[in-house]
């Protein structure tokens, strides 16, 4: 299975219940020299205090940025979608926020962001789906695959909540089934 792709322009990671520990472990070990940004779409309460970016920054050598409307995309940054907004890519330079209805009971919706990223980045996109309790992200991974992007799914046996990755692994022809302690290594090889 080929994991190296020197043309990677974006890594989008979606997670829900049980994904935070995987994300924290990953960002501790991702090399600062990566030539692309990483975007996190994590389900969280709509009106919770925005402490997640602060927590992530404590573990990451990369700058962590909570996205605002019209945020400019830069390499070597870790972006996180704010609570209660969907994220859309306008192009390879600008991201925008959307407050339309929830998808799969979620805003931000992993599916919405995965689909938007697939339309913009095509084969230069890596979509990663982690632990979670609903099917959000599965349809988006289908779309990434259809647009020739790479699909990575957390091994359901390693997921704290296996519904999301199990559903995805059963439905999608994935490129990698990853264990949490290998995620950073695979990202570093891109």
C-alpha positions as CSV (number, residue, x, y, z in Angstrom):
1,X,0.0,0.0,0.0
2,X,1.5,3.3,-1.1
3,X,1.3,6.1,1.5
4,X,3.8,8.5,0.1
5,X,2.4,11.4,-1.9
6,X,4.7,14.4,-2.4
7,X,1.7,16.3,-3.9
8,X,-0.3,16.4,-0.7
9,X,-1.8,19.9,-0.3
10,X,-4.2,19.3,2.7
11,X,-4.8,16.7,5.4
12,X,-8.4,16.9,6.9
13,X,-9.1,14.9,10.0
14,X,-12.6,14.2,11.3
15,X,-13.4,12.9,14.7
16,X,-16.0,12.7,17.4
17,X,-16.4,10.9,20.7
18,X,-13.1,9.3,21.6
19,X,-11.0,11.1,19.0
20,X,-9.3,13.7,21.2
21,X,-6.6,11.4,22.7
22,X,-5.7,10.2,19.2
23,X,-5.5,13.9,18.0
24,X,-3.3,14.9,20.9
25,X,-0.9,12.0,20.4
26,X,-0.7,12.8,16.7
27,X,0.1,16.5,17.0
28,X,2.9,15.8,19.5
29,X,4.6,13.8,16.8
30,X,3.9,15.5,13.5
31,X,7.0,17.2,12.1
32,X,7.1,20.9,11.9
33,X,8.5,20.7,8.4
34,X,5.4,19.3,6.7
35,X,4.6,21.1,3.5
36,X,0.8,21.3,4.0
37,X,-1.7,22.3,6.6
38,X,-3.7,20.0,8.8
39,X,-7.4,20.7,9.4
40,X,-9.4,19.2,12.4
41,X,-13.1,18.8,12.3
42,X,-14.1,17.7,15.8
43,X,-17.7,17.4,17.1
44,X,-18.1,19.5,20.3
45,X,-20.8,21.3,22.1
46,X,-22.2,24.4,20.3
47,X,-21.7,27.0,23.0
48,X,-18.8,25.6,24.9
49,X,-15.8,27.8,25.8
50,X,-13.2,27.6,23.1
51,X,-10.5,25.9,25.1
52,X,-9.7,23.2,22.6
53,X,-7.3,25.3,20.5
54,X,-5.5,26.3,23.7
55,X,-5.2,22.6,24.7
56,X,-4.0,21.6,21.2
57,X,-1.4,24.3,21.2
58,X,0.2,22.9,24.4
59,X,0.9,19.7,22.5
60,X,1.7,21.0,19.0
61,X,4.9,22.5,17.6
62,X,2.8,23.9,14.8
63,X,0.7,27.0,15.3
64,X,-2.9,26.1,16.2
65,X,-5.5,28.4,14.6
66,X,-9.3,28.3,15.3
67,X,-10.8,29.2,12.0
68,X,-12.7,32.5,11.5
69,X,-14.7,33.3,8.4
70,X,-12.3,34.0,5.5
71,X,-9.3,32.5,7.2
72,X,-6.3,32.3,4.9
73,X,-4.8,28.8,4.4
74,X,-1.0,28.5,5.1
75,X,1.3,25.4,5.3
76,X,2.7,24.1,8.6
77,X,-0.5,25.2,10.5
78,X,-3.0,23.2,12.4
79,X,-6.5,24.6,11.9
80,X,-9.5,23.7,13.9
81,X,-13.1,24.3,12.9
82,X,-15.0,26.3,15.6
83,X,-18.0,24.8,17.4
84,X,-21.4,25.3,15.7
85,X,-20.1,26.1,12.2
86,X,-19.6,24.1,9.1
87,X,-16.4,24.7,7.2
88,X,-16.2,25.2,3.5
89,X,-13.2,25.8,1.2
90,X,-13.6,28.7,-1.2
91,X,-10.4,27.7,-3.0
92,X,-6.9,26.6,-2.0
93,X,-6.3,29.9,-0.2
94,X,-9.5,30.8,1.8
95,X,-11.8,28.9,4.2
96,X,-15.2,30.2,5.1
97,X,-17.7,29.4,7.9
98,X,-21.3,28.4,7.4
99,X,-24.1,28.2,10.0
100,X,-26.7,26.3,7.9
101,X,-28.6,23.3,9.4
102,X,-26.9,20.5,11.1
103,X,-25.8,17.4,9.1
104,X,-25.8,14.1,10.9
105,X,-26.9,16.0,14.1
106,X,-23.6,17.9,13.8
107,X,-22.3,21.3,13.2
108,X,-19.5,21.3,12.2
109,X,-20.2,18.3,10.0
110,X,-17.3,16.2,8.9
111,X,-19.1,15.2,5.7
112,X,-19.6,18.9,4.7
113,X,-15.9,19.7,5.2
114,X,-14.7,16.5,3.6
115,X,-16.8,17.1,0.5
116,X,-15.8,20.7,0.2
117,X,-12.1,19.8,0.5
118,X,-12.4,17.0,-2.0
119,X,-13.9,19.4,-4.6
120,X,-10.9,21.8,-4.1
121,X,-8.0,19.5,-3.5
122,X,-9.0,16.3,-5.4
123,X,-6.1,13.8,-5.6
124,X,-3.9,16.0,-3.4
125,X,-6.2,15.5,-0.3
126,X,-5.8,13.0,2.5
127,X,-9.0,12.5,4.6
128,X,-8.7,10.8,7.9
129,X,-11.7,9.5,10.0
130,X,-11.2,8.8,13.7
131,X,-13.3,7.5,16.6
132,X,-17.0,8.6,16.8
133,X,-20.5,7.6,17.6
134,X,-22.4,8.5,14.4
135,X,-22.0,8.1,10.6
136,X,-20.7,11.6,10.0
137,X,-17.7,11.5,7.7
138,X,-18.6,8.3,5.8
139,X,-20.3,10.1,3.0
140,X,-17.5,12.6,2.9
141,X,-14.9,9.9,2.6
142,X,-16.8,8.4,-0.3
143,X,-16.6,11.8,-2.0
144,X,-12.9,12.1,-1.3
145,X,-12.3,8.6,-2.9
146,X,-14.5,9.6,-5.9
147,X,-12.2,12.6,-6.4
148,X,-9.1,10.5,-6.2
149,X,-8.0,11.6,-2.7
150,X,-6.5,9.3,-0.1
151,X,-8.8,7.8,2.6
152,X,-7.4,6.8,6.0
153,X,-9.6,5.3,8.7
154,X,-8.7,4.6,12.3
155,X,-8.7,0.9,12.9
156,X,-12.1,0.3,14.6
157,X,-10.4,-2.1,17.1
158,X,-8.3,0.8,18.4
159,X,-11.2,3.3,18.6
160,X,-12.7,4.3,21.9
161,X,-16.0,4.6,20.1
162,X,-15.9,2.3,17.0
163,X,-19.1,3.1,15.3
164,X,-17.8,5.8,12.9
165,X,-14.6,4.1,11.8
166,X,-16.3,0.7,11.6
167,X,-19.1,2.0,9.5
168,X,-16.5,3.7,7.2
169,X,-14.2,0.7,6.9
170,X,-17.2,-1.5,6.0
171,X,-18.4,0.9,3.3
172,X,-15.3,2.5,1.7
173,X,-12.3,1.2,-0.2
174,X,-9.7,2.9,2.1
175,X,-6.0,3.4,1.5
176,X,-4.9,2.9,5.1
177,X,-6.4,1.5,8.2
178,X,-4.4,3.3,10.9
179,X,-3.5,2.7,14.5
180,X,-3.4,5.9,16.6
181,X,0.3,5.6,17.3
182,X,1.1,5.4,13.6
183,X,-1.0,8.4,12.4
184,X,1.8,11.0,12.9
185,X,4.3,8.8,11.1
186,X,2.1,8.4,8.1
187,X,1.4,12.1,8.0
188,X,5.2,12.8,8.2
189,X,5.8,10.6,5.2
190,X,3.4,12.5,3.0
